[in-house]
Amino acid sequence: MAQEEGEIFMLKNYTSQRISSYDTSGANDDGNWKNKIKPNETRTIGEVTGPGIIRHIWMTIASGEPYHLKKIVLRMYWDGEESPSVETPIGDFFGLGLGRYFLYESEYTSVGSQRALNASFPMPFRKSAKITITNEGEQAIDAFYYNIDWEKHEQLPENTAYFHAQYRQETPTDGWSSDWERNGDPEINNHENKTGEGNYVIMEAEGKGHFLGVTHSIIQNQGDWWGEGDEMVFIDGETSPQIWGTGAEDYYLGAWCYGGCGINPFGNEQPTFDYDGYGNPKNGGDDRGAQWTVYRFHKESPITFEKSIKMTIEHGHANHRSDNYYTVGYWYQTGPHKPFPPLPSVEERIPKVLNTEGPTMGK
């Protein structure tokens, strides 16, 4: 499915298709303003037969309800499965894990002006694809616009895997100490974590496949820097991580606390960036209440597994911190997939600073 260099001039062997919210009467009610999505309503916005590959999703939502990005749930089902392969609050799927809009661009997810949600993950299916949204808010969604572009194929390669996206959160993460002033205090820095016990789990899967990446939003309940934790990836049932990193900002391909740590060539400015495969489009600084978003995609070399994978990351060094983590992990695998954990309630999903003791200031 990977596009090869120079492919754009090659003739294609599929037909171009679209799932859309356009007004089939020919009038201009494209977002279905006349038929609002009521609270607790689940609406199927697309159901098609394959074989096919969804290539691009564009959506925008007419809603004045605060945090509607956390209250609307997006689900996708492949080949008639009962358990969704994609289940996440709609904002988190597009990298907006804090429930508010901001503009950024990666290769697979982006947000354009105004409130334009875009995703470009290839999503193959052999028999069918079904996409639903559920309004778990208190207000009706006034209108929901979408264009979902897909290719109808005669057949897909035998080694085609299915796209998955899983939402998780921990609010707060289970830090083991509040008796510290800075992340570098000796009792913190010298604490050992050799097994990954207590790590935040981004996703778990059983089957054969590869991990593509993660979007990760954070609210700091404590001061200083949130990102001292290492990523640890456990593959095929091993009890020790086959992949072990050097710190969260290193995993997300930044460095030196994204401008903190007293080492900032940009002066007092908190720089942000959003590249194809990695980024830090929201940088809140180091004080209590700071809000962050980071992401990483492994397109250059997805992390493979034959039987299972458990993608984890520490919350602070050796899991000493108690911040709020909101993530979506993205991967491909053979079916059927392992059941996802139940989604937290709407109230639990709403981002807010929590009182967890510990330091309050970064400097």
QUIQUI-V670982 format. One record per residue. N is the residue number from 1. PSI is psi in whole degrees, -180 to 180 (none if undefined). D_CENTER is the distance of its C-alpha to the mean C-alpha in Angstrom with 1 decimal. Layout:
<<N	PSI	D_CENTER> <N	PSI	D_CENTER>>
This chain:
<<1	-17	21.9> <2	137	21.3> <3	131	23.3> <4	159	26.2> <5	132	27.9> <6	8	30.2> <7	-24	28.9> <8	-28	29.0> <9	-3	32.8> <10	144	32.9> <11	146	33.7> <12	153	31.1> <13	35	31.6> <14	168	29.4> <15	142	29.9> <16	131	27.5> <17	162	26.2> <18	136	24.3> <19	126	23.0> <20	156	23.7> <21	16	24.5> <22	154	27.7> <23	109	30.8> <24	-15	32.8> <25	-12	36.0> <26	-7	36.0> <27	-164	35.7> <28	25	32.9> <29	58	30.9> <30	-32	27.9> <31	8	25.3> <32	49	27.6> <33	-29	28.8> <34	-13	31.6> <35	74	29.5> <36	152	27.0> <37	110	24.3> <38	161	25.7> <39	137	24.2> <40	7	23.3> <41	136	23.6> <42	128	21.6> <43	131	22.2> <44	118	21.8> <45	-11	21.1> <46	137	21.6> <47	114	23.4> <48	162	24.9> <49	149	26.7> <50	-163	26.1> <51	149	26.2> <52	173	23.6> <53	118	20.4> <54	130	18.1> <55	-32	17.6> <56	140	16.3> <57	129	15.0> <58	132	16.2> <59	151	16.2> <60	147	17.7> <61	129	18.7> <62	96	22.1> <63	134	21.7> <64	4	23.3> <65	128	21.8> <66	140	20.2> <67	31	16.5> <68	-24	16.5> <69	-26	12.8> <70	-16	12.3> <71	-20	15.3> <72	128	14.7> <73	130	13.0> <74	131	12.1> <75	146	13.4> <76	139	14.6> <77	133	17.6> <78	137	19.3> <79	39	23.0> <80	13	24.0> <81	150	21.9> <82	-30	22.1> <83	127	18.8> <84	147	15.7> <85	-18	13.6> <86	125	10.7> <87	110	10.5> <88	147	8.2> <89	142	9.4> <90	-37	9.7> <91	-43	8.8> <92	-38	5.3> <93	-37	5.0> <94	13	6.7> <95	7	5.4> <96	67	8.1> <97	-6	7.4> <98	4	11.2> <99	10	12.4> <100	152	14.3> <101	140	14.5> <102	158	15.0> <103	135	15.6> <104	171	14.0> <105	125	13.8> <106	179	12.1> <107	-35	13.3> <108	-25	10.6> <109	145	9.2> <110	159	11.7> <111	122	13.4> <112	167	17.2> <113	136	20.1> <114	125	20.5> <115	36	17.3> <116	115	16.6> <117	126	13.1> <118	141	12.9> <119	140	11.1> <120	31	13.2> <121	129	12.0> <122	129	15.3> <123	92	15.5> <124	154	19.0> <125	148	21.0> <126	-43	24.7> <127	-46	26.0> <128	159	23.8> <129	136	20.6> <130	131	20.0> <131	130	17.4> <132	158	17.7> <133	144	16.7> <134	127	18.0> <135	103	19.2> <136	14	19.1> <137	-176	20.5> <138	-13	24.2> <139	152	24.8> <140	147	25.0> <141	120	22.7> <142	-43	25.4> <143	151	24.0> <144	111	21.0> <145	143	21.2> <146	146	19.6> <147	120	20.5> <148	108	19.0> <149	131	20.8> <150	162	21.6> <151	133	24.3> <152	120	26.9> <153	159	28.2> <154	-36	31.2> <155	162	29.5> <156	155	26.5> <157	151	27.1> <158	-33	27.6> <159	19	24.9> <160	131	22.2> <161	162	19.1> <162	143	16.7> <163	139	13.0> <164	147	10.8> <165	125	7.3> <166	128	7.5> <167	137	6.7> <168	158	8.8> <169	158	10.7> <170	116	14.0> <171	94	16.2> <172	167	18.1> <173	153	17.5> <174	76	20.9> <175	148	22.7> <176	-2	26.2> <177	143	28.1> <178	3	28.6> <179	71	31.9> <180	158	30.9> <181	-41	31.1> <182	154	29.1> <183	-29	26.6> <184	6	29.4> <185	141	31.9> <186	-39	33.7> <187	-22	32.9> <188	-52	29.2> <189	-31	29.4> <190	1	31.7> <191	138	29.8> <192	143	28.9> <193	95	25.9> <194	-13	26.8> <195	-10	25.1> <196	9	21.6> <197	129	22.9> <198	-1	20.8> <199	152	17.7> <200	132	14.3> <201	119	12.9> <202	-44	9.3> <203	156	10.5> <204	144	14.0> <205	153	15.6> <206	138	19.2> <207	-160	20.7> <208	132	20.8> <209	-156	18.0> <210	143	15.8> <211	129	12.4> <212	-43	10.8> <213	-169	8.1> <214	143	5.1> <215	138	3.8> <216	121	6.2> <217	147	8.6> <218	140	12.1> <219	126	15.3> <220	119	18.4> <221	-10	20.9> <222	160	23.2> <223	-173	24.6> <224	-151	24.6> <225	132	21.5> <226	-21	18.3> <227	36	17.5> <228	-5	20.3> <229	144	18.5> <230	146	18.5> <231	141	16.0> <232	124	17.8> <233	122	17.2> <234	123	19.5> <235	134	20.5> <236	41	22.9> <237	3	24.0> <238	144	25.1> <239	-10	25.6> <240	144	25.2> <241	131	22.1> <242	-28	22.8> <243	124	20.4> <244	121	20.9> <245	-171	19.9> <246	6	21.6> <247	154	19.2> <248	-44	15.7> <249	-26	16.6> <250	-42	18.2> <251	-41	15.2> <252	12	13.2> <253	28	16.5> <254	-162	18.1> <255	156	21.2> <256	53	23.5> <257	26	21.2> <258	36	20.2> <259	-4	23.7> <260	-146	24.6> <261	12	26.7> <262	6	29.8> <263	94	29.1> <264	101	28.1> <265	-8	29.8> <266	10	28.6> <267	-136	30.8> <268	-6	29.4> <269	141	26.7> <270	97	23.0> <271	150	21.8> <272	160	18.4> <273	153	17.3> <274	98	14.8> <275	174	15.7> <276	-51	14.8> <277	-8	13.3> <278	158	12.5> <279	167	12.8> <280	73	13.5> <281	-11	13.7> <282	118	14.5> <283	109	17.1> <284	1	18.8> <285	-166	21.5> <286	1	22.6> <287	163	24.2> <288	137	23.3> <289	-7	21.1> <290	142	19.3> <291	137	15.8> <292	152	13.4> <293	132	10.2> <294	162	9.7> <295	159	7.9> <296	130	9.7> <297	136	10.4> <298	43	13.5> <299	-36	15.2> <300	-26	18.4> <301	79	18.5> <302	150	15.9> <303	114	16.5> <304	154	18.8> <305	145	19.9> <306	-34	23.0> <307	-39	22.8> <308	163	19.8> <309	145	17.0> <310	109	15.7> <311	118	13.2> <312	164	14.0> <313	141	14.4> <314	152	17.3> <315	94	17.2> <316	168	20.1> <317	126	22.7> <318	25	23.4> <319	40	21.2> <320	-18	23.7> <321	158	21.4> <322	69	20.4> <323	180	17.5> <324	124	14.7> <325	135	11.2> <326	122	8.1> <327	156	5.0> <328	122	2.8> <329	139	5.3> <330	133	6.9> <331	170	10.7> <332	141	14.1> <333	165	16.9> <334	160	20.2> <335	169	20.8> <336	160	21.2> <337	161	18.1> <338	138	18.2> <339	142	17.7> <340	155	14.5> <341	151	15.2> <342	143	16.2> <343	140	14.0> <344	158	15.3> <345	163	17.7> <346	-47	17.2> <347	-40	19.2> <348	-27	17.2> <349	-20	14.0> <350	122	15.8> <351	134	15.2> <352	151	18.6> <353	136	20.4> <354	153	22.1> <355	110	25.4> <356	9	25.1> <357	-174	28.1> <358	-179	28.1> <359	151	28.5> <360	-18	27.6> <361	149	28.1> <362	-23	26.8> <363	none	30.2>>
